[in-house]
Amino acid sequence: MKEELMQFEGVVLEALPDTRFRVQLDTGHEIIAYTAGKMKKNRIKTLAGDRVTVEMSPYDLEKGRLVFRHKDERASSGPRPSRPPQFRRR
């Protein structure tokens, strides 16, 4: 059976080279985390200040994998920019 992974939430403090991030967990610990393959595949960008969910192995509590970036409430509350009218060919 596959090992159990622990999930924690935290905030990205800094973007490091090679798609790695310094993350401050809600528990107060700082870890180095890399982007999961699904996030790379779907081109989900992560910036400093983003709230994320991190998966960690119970054997190494210094490294983790970013598996989810939580939506920012500030960005979704504002009005959406209007699009220019679409022209259709008849």
Secondary structure, 3 states (H helix, E strand, C coil): CCCCCEEEEEEEEEEECCCEEEEEECCCCEEEEEECHHHHHCCCCCCCCCEEEEEEECCEEEEEEEEEECCCHHHHHCCCCCCCCCCCCC
